[in-house]
């Protein structure tokens, strides 16, 4: 591609993540041209195209096959991700797809293998991987500075908000599940990313389902091959003033948690605070948006050939564990892997 011209990007799906993240961040850039939008609700897509000065509104099929586009960002309901990603990759587009990449391990493998076969980038929207605090904690773990990890915990609990009407997220055929699929996929990915994807030998999961067709809360307990206990807790119905998201890692020589980032390590038999200083750059104090901005940077640099972006084979393992968790919920028993 021509290095000097802006990348031409299409966005499929104009829901919350497109409106709050991808459209604002992409249209503020001078090296990117959001050339087209697509959505089943063409009226909404047209209104957003006017608001963000996007020239064209296309059908999804036309956008995915548009030879003028360098890449597409997929923000559609979960059950569409696999087919749309594969179609775009086979048409020669680079793809950034919001999580989950597909609803099954087999679907994730299909997307990753298609990207490899076509020589194109497929990225999945795990923006937490681009947070400085997550990178710092991961560095301490991978460097062995916390000793042998014996426990890890991630919680992603969203404050309860009365639901005025159901959306595709409460429809099992479109979402693939409830809170576990919505929040658990990125929570599990975060924990595995920090720990370096330890081998998991068994999974036990319990979920709460009230009036919805899908679970509104779930707790997972995973045991690694090395005997560490990992916990993932997610909820749509957390009764509190605000959402609560955190990660914690416990080791034989130290421990770390976030947010805020805190790392303690044993020196001379005493725990010492070794938390690295992390000052946010001016105008970039929103951790959520900054992580998404870095993720988009990586995607666009990869398209230009300035960054190596590995095929997302790790998402196969994430979905294998999510699938095992749902089997455990259905049977009431642990699942051995």
Long-range contacts (C-beta under 8 A, 24 or more apart in sequence): 1-70, 1-303, 1-304, 3-304, 6-30, 6-31, 6-32, 6-33, 7-31, 7-32, 7-33, 7-70, 7-71, 7-300, 7-303, 7-304, 8-33, 8-35, 8-68, 8-69, 8-70, 9-33, 9-34, 9-35, 9-69, 9-70, 9-71, 9-72, 9-73, 10-34, 10-35, 10-36, 10-37, 10-38, 10-58, 10-63, 10-64, 10-66, 10-69, 10-71, 10-72, 10-73, 10-93, 11-36, 11-37, 11-38, 11-72, 11-73, 11-75, 12-37, 12-38, 12-39, 12-60, 12-63, 12-64, 12-72, 12-73, 12-74, 12-75, 12-76, 12-84, 13-38, 13-39, 13-74, 13-75, 13-76, 13-77, 13-98, 14-39, 14-41, 14-44, 14-45, 14-48, 14-75, 15-75, 17-75, 17-98, 17-125, 18-48, 18-73, 18-75, 19-48, 21-289, 21-292, 22-73, 22-75, 22-292, 22-296, 23-48, 23-52, 23-54, 24-52, 25-289, 25-292, 25-293, 25-296, 26-73, 26-296, 27-52, 27-53, 27-54, 29-300, 31-300, 32-300, 35-66, 35-68, 35-69, 36-63, 36-66, 36-69, 37-63, 38-62, 38-63, 60-84, 61-87, 64-88, 64-91, 64-93, 65-91, 66-93, 67-91, 67-92, 69-93, 70-94, 70-303, 71-95, 71-96, 71-121, 71-299, 71-300, 71-303, 72-96, 73-97, 74-98, 77-168, 77-174, 77-175, 78-103, 78-168, 78-174, 78-175, 78-176, 78-181, 79-103, 79-173, 79-174, 79-175, 79-176, 81-107, 81-111, 82-107, 82-108, 82-110, 82-111, 85-111, 85-114, 85-122, 86-110, 86-111, 86-114, 89-114, 89-115, 89-118, 89-120, 89-122, 90-114, 90-118, 92-118, 92-120, 93-120, 94-120, 94-121, 94-122, 94-299, 94-302, 94-303, 95-120, 95-121, 95-122, 95-123, 96-121, 96-123, 96-124, 96-125, 96-295, 96-296, 96-299, 97-122, 97-123, 97-124, 97-125, 98-124, 98-125, 99-124, 99-125, 99-126, 99-185, 99-186, 99-189, 100-124, 100-176, 100-181, 100-185, 100-315, 100-318, 100-319, 100-322, 101-312, 101-315, 101-319, 102-315, 102-319, 103-176, 103-181, 103-319, 104-319, 104-323, 105-316, 105-317, 105-319, 105-320, 105-323, 107-319, 108-312, 108-315, 108-316, 108-318, 108-319, 109-313, 109-316, 111-312, 111-315, 112-311, 112-312, 112-313, 112-315, 112-316, 113-311, 115-311, 115-312, 116-311, 121-299, 121-302, 121-303, 121-309, 122-311, 122-312, 123-295, 123-298, 123-299, 123-302, 123-309, 123-312, 124-312, 124-315, 125-295, 126-186, 126-189, 126-190, 126-193, 126-295, 127-288, 127-291, 127-292, 127-294, 127-295, 128-186, 128-189, 128-190, 128-193, 128-291, 129-189, 129-190, 129-193, 129-291, 129-295, 130-291, 130-292, 130-294, 130-295, 130-298, 131-287, 131-290, 131-291, 132-278, 133-258, 133-259, 133-260, 133-261, 133-278, 133-287, 134-190, 134-193, 134-194, 134-247, 134-258, 136-261, 136-263, 136-276, 136-278, 137-194, 137-247, 137-249, 137-256, 137-257, 137-258, 137-261, 137-263, 138-193, 138-194, 138-196, 140-254, 140-256, 140-263, 140-265, 140-274, 141-194, 141-195, 141-196, 141-249, 141-251, 141-256, 142-196, 145-253, 145-254, 145-265, 145-274, 146-249, 146-251, 146-252, 146-253, 146-254, 146-255, 146-256, 146-263, 146-265, 147-251, 147-252, 147-253, 147-254, 147-266, 148-226, 148-251, 148-252, 148-253, 149-195, 149-198, 149-226, 149-228, 149-249, 149-250, 149-251, 150-227, 150-228, 150-229, 150-250, 150-251, 150-252, 151-228, 151-229, 151-230, 151-231, 151-248, 151-249, 151-250, 152-191, 152-194, 152-195, 152-228, 152-229, 152-230, 152-231, 152-247, 152-248, 152-249, 152-250, 153-191, 153-230, 153-231, 153-232, 153-233, 153-246, 153-247, 153-248, 154-187, 154-188, 154-190, 154-191, 154-231, 154-232, 154-233, 154-246, 154-247, 154-248, 155-187, 155-232, 155-233, 155-234, 155-244, 155-245, 155-246, 155-247, 156-183, 156-184, 156-186, 156-187, 156-233, 156-234, 156-235, 156-245, 157-233, 157-234, 157-235, 157-238, 157-240, 157-243, 157-244, 157-245, 158-183, 158-235, 158-236, 158-238, 158-243, 159-238, 159-239, 159-240, 159-241, 159-242, 159-243, 160-236, 160-237, 160-238, 160-239, 166-212, 170-212, 170-213, 170-214, 171-213, 171-214, 172-213, 172-214, 175-214, 177-214, 177-215, 177-322, 177-326, 178-207, 178-209, 178-212, 178-214, 178-215, 178-216, 178-218, 178-236, 179-207, 179-214, 179-215, 179-216, 179-217, 179-218, 179-234, 179-235, 179-236, 180-205, 180-207, 180-215, 180-218, 180-220, 180-234, 180-322, 180-325, 180-326, 180-329, 181-214, 181-322, 182-234, 182-236, 183-234, 183-235, 183-236, 184-218, 184-220, 184-232, 184-234, 184-322, 184-325, 185-318, 185-319, 185-322, 187-232, 187-233, 187-234, 188-220, 188-232, 188-318, 188-321, 188-322, 189-314, 189-315, 189-318, 190-247, 191-230, 191-232, 191-247, 192-314, 192-317, 192-318, 194-247, 194-249, 195-230, 195-249, 197-314, 197-317, 198-224, 198-225, 198-226, 198-228, 198-230, 199-224, 199-225, 199-226, 200-224, 200-225, 200-230, 200-321, 200-337, 201-225, 201-336, 201-337, 202-334, 202-335, 202-336, 202-337, 203-321, 203-324, 203-325, 203-328, 203-334, 203-335, 203-337, 204-328, 204-333, 204-334, 204-335, 205-324, 205-325, 205-326, 205-328, 205-329, 206-328, 206-329, 207-329, 208-237, 215-329, 218-325, 218-329, 220-325, 222-321, 259-287
